[in-house]
Amino acid sequence: HFGPKWRLVSTRDPTTIHLPKSIDKVTILNKKDEVLGCRFMKIEFKAGESPLEGGETKHTCCFPKDEMIQGISRVYHGSERTKAAGRGGRGRGRGRGGRGRGRGRRS
């Protein structure tokens, strides 16, 4: 059984950051970086696969400022989300069509 494929998706520009498979769990914290406005995240590495000193498994960081995490991640810039947009079709939800069920009751 393989763990989740962690990735960060920017809400500001079309950028996706794929985190390495050695990460076991990612928690986005409410704490924000004052300058960049980016949230901090708590990263837990799998035991034995941690790049941290002394075999530490827990690491709290803000991605744009953390060179260690940047060095082990793959960053994709560009239109990954714009390709997925505009698939067309009628979409799901919104009930069952709505109109066209007889002519209504006439009194």
Contacts in CASP RR format, 6 or more apart in sequence:
PFRMAT RR
TARGET T0000
AUTHOR 0000-0000-0000
METHOD contacts of the structure
MODEL  1
HFGPKWRLVSTRDPTTIHLPKSIDKVTILNKKDEVLGCRFMKIEFKAGES
PLEGGETKHTCCFPKDEMIQGISRVYHGSERTKAAGRGGRGRGRGRGGRG
RGRGRRS
3 21 0 8 1.000
3 24 0 8 1.000
5 18 0 8 1.000
5 21 0 8 1.000
6 18 0 8 1.000
6 19 0 8 1.000
6 23 0 8 1.000
6 26 0 8 1.000
7 16 0 8 1.000
7 17 0 8 1.000
7 18 0 8 1.000
7 19 0 8 1.000
8 16 0 8 1.000
8 17 0 8 1.000
8 19 0 8 1.000
8 63 0 8 1.000
9 15 0 8 1.000
9 16 0 8 1.000
9 17 0 8 1.000
9 81 0 8 1.000
10 16 0 8 1.000
10 17 0 8 1.000
13 77 0 8 1.000
14 77 0 8 1.000
14 78 0 8 1.000
14 79 0 8 1.000
14 80 0 8 1.000
14 81 0 8 1.000
14 82 0 8 1.000
15 75 0 8 1.000
15 76 0 8 1.000
15 77 0 8 1.000
15 78 0 8 1.000
16 75 0 8 1.000
16 76 0 8 1.000
16 80 0 8 1.000
16 81 0 8 1.000
17 63 0 8 1.000
17 73 0 8 1.000
17 74 0 8 1.000
17 75 0 8 1.000
17 76 0 8 1.000
18 73 0 8 1.000
18 74 0 8 1.000
18 75 0 8 1.000
18 76 0 8 1.000
19 26 0 8 1.000
19 43 0 8 1.000
19 69 0 8 1.000
19 72 0 8 1.000
19 73 0 8 1.000
20 72 0 8 1.000
20 73 0 8 1.000
22 45 0 8 1.000
22 46 0 8 1.000
22 49 0 8 1.000
22 50 0 8 1.000
22 51 0 8 1.000
22 72 0 8 1.000
23 43 0 8 1.000
23 44 0 8 1.000
23 45 0 8 1.000
23 46 0 8 1.000
24 44 0 8 1.000
24 45 0 8 1.000
24 46 0 8 1.000
24 57 0 8 1.000
25 43 0 8 1.000
25 44 0 8 1.000
26 41 0 8 1.000
26 42 0 8 1.000
26 43 0 8 1.000
26 44 0 8 1.000
27 41 0 8 1.000
27 42 0 8 1.000
27 44 0 8 1.000
28 39 0 8 1.000
28 40 0 8 1.000
28 41 0 8 1.000
29 39 0 8 1.000
29 40 0 8 1.000
29 41 0 8 1.000
29 42 0 8 1.000
29 60 0 8 1.000
30 39 0 8 1.000
31 39 0 8 1.000
31 40 0 8 1.000
32 38 0 8 1.000
32 39 0 8 1.000
32 40 0 8 1.000
33 39 0 8 1.000
33 40 0 8 1.000
33 62 0 8 1.000
33 64 0 8 1.000
33 65 0 8 1.000
36 62 0 8 1.000
36 64 0 8 1.000
36 65 0 8 1.000
38 62 0 8 1.000
38 63 0 8 1.000
38 64 0 8 1.000
39 62 0 8 1.000
40 60 0 8 1.000
40 61 0 8 1.000
40 62 0 8 1.000
41 60 0 8 1.000
41 61 0 8 1.000
41 62 0 8 1.000
41 63 0 8 1.000
42 58 0 8 1.000
42 59 0 8 1.000
42 60 0 8 1.000
43 58 0 8 1.000
43 59 0 8 1.000
43 60 0 8 1.000
43 61 0 8 1.000
43 69 0 8 1.000
44 57 0 8 1.000
44 58 0 8 1.000
44 59 0 8 1.000
45 51 0 8 1.000
45 52 0 8 1.000
45 56 0 8 1.000
45 57 0 8 1.000
45 58 0 8 1.000
45 59 0 8 1.000
46 57 0 8 1.000
47 57 0 8 1.000
48 55 0 8 1.000
50 56 0 8 1.000
50 57 0 8 1.000
51 68 0 8 1.000
51 72 0 8 1.000
52 59 0 8 1.000
52 68 0 8 1.000
59 68 0 8 1.000
59 69 0 8 1.000
61 68 0 8 1.000
61 69 0 8 1.000
63 69 0 8 1.000
63 70 0 8 1.000
63 73 0 8 1.000
END
